[in-house]
Amino acid sequence: MPSRAFILVETQVGKVQQVARSLRALDGMVSAEVVTGNFDIIALVEAPDMASMADLVTGRVQGVRGVLRTITCVTAG
């Protein structure tokens, strides 16, 4: 069963739409929705295992221009 996680993303001011488009283009990204509140985007990602999940989050999501901070919430069931 693949690993899934929700990623809470904070972006630079004025970059939320650009970041959301970039996130949606990543392999493993199920969805990336612009939201209100303390974070700007909530993304859902899926990966075959936790090592792949870590690579997706730290290597690709956090590397998107305009991303300031992320919090990853791995699903528990």
N, C-alpha and C positions, 0 to 999 in steps of 0.2 A: 504494500500500500504506500503511495507516495506521501511525502511530508508536505504539510501545508502550513502557511503562516500568514498572518496579517501584519503588514508593515505600516506604521504610522510615520508619515513623512512631513517634515517641516522644510519649507522652501524659502529662497530669497524673495524679498518683496518684488512683486510683478512677474515672477517666473513660474507661477503655479501651473498655468496651462501648458507651457513649454515642457515642464518637468513631467506632467501627466502624460503628454504625448510620447515623450522619450521612454517613460516606464512601460507604457502599453506596447511598445515595440520590442521589449526584451523577451527572449525565450523563457518560458516558465512563469510569465506574468499572466494571471487569470483575469485580473481587473485592476484598474487604478482610477479611483473616484475622487473628485475634488469635493471636499467637505468643509463645514464651518467648525470652529472651535479652536482648541490649542494646536492642532495639526492641520495641515493644508490638504493632504491626500491620505486616503486609506487604500492600500494596495493588497491584493490577495495573490500570493505566489504558491507554486506547486513545484516540487523537485522530487527526484526518485529516492533521495536519502538525505540525511542531515548534513553530510559533507558537501553535497551539491547545493543544499539550501544556504549554507554558510558562504559558499563561493558566489552564489547569486546575490545575496544581500551585501556582503562586504566588497565583493569584486565588481559588481555591476550596478546595483541600485545606488549604493553610496557614491559611485563614480559618476553619476549623472550630473551634468553641470546644472547648478541651481539648488541641489539638495544640500541643506545645512545639517540636518540631524534626522536620525531614524530610530525607531523603537520597534523591535521585532517581537511579535506575540505568536509563538508556535502553537498550533491547535493541539488539544489534548485528547481528542476523541472523534 
